[in-house]
Amino acid sequence: MKKAKNQGIAKILMEKMKELVVGNEREGITLTYKEELISFYEKLGFVDHGLSESKHGGVSWYNFVKRRKGIN
């Protein structure tokens, strides 16, 4: 997994997700991810919606949302 870091893969996936949101007239994108990725997704325009109830893998997860109106 570490080999994939800093190659822009996540940004490419987010671009594809935005295309799907617009093309399918969805309200936005909701993500749940670990604390160390908060700043990365905030830079992509996601808004923190607080700590998730999920404890998958024994770790804390955070909910983030990017509304369609914020997707260009």
N, C-alpha and C positions, 0 to 999 in steps of 0.2 A: 504494500500500500504506500509506503513512503516513497517509492520510486515515482509515483504519480504526482507528488507534490510539486507545486510551482511550475506546472506545465499549462495552466489555464483551462484545465478540464472542467472544473466546477463552473467557471464562467461560461463556457460553451454550453454546459447542461442547463444553466439558468436561462440563457438566451433561447434555447429550444423550449424550455418550460413557458417562457413568456409568449412565444409563438403559439403554443397550445392554448394558453389562457385566452388570448385574443381570438384565435381561430375557432375556439369552441365556446366563446362568449361566457367564460367562467368569471367569477368574482375576483379571483386572485390566486396566490400561491401560499400555502401553509407549510412550514417546515418545522421539524423538531430536531434539534442537534445539541451537541455538547458545548459546555462553557467556553472551551478554547477556540471555538469558531464564531463566537458572538461578533467580534469586531469585523471579521471577514464578511459576514452576511449583512451587517449594518451598512457596510460600504456599498453593498449591492442594493440598498434601499429597503431592506426588511426591517420591520418594527417589532421590538420585543413585546411579547404578550405574557411574559412571566414564566415561572418554573412549571414544567409539565408534571402531571401526576405519574408519568411513566418512570419506572426505575429499572428499565431494561438493562441487562448486563450489570446490574448493581451500581449504576451511575446516575447522576442527575442530568436531565434533559431540559431544554428550554424551547418554548413555542415562539415562533416568529412568523409574521404575516406580511405579505406584500400585496396590497390591493390592486386591482386592475387599473384603476385611475392613475396609479403610480408607475405603471408599466408602460414604457415607451417603445 
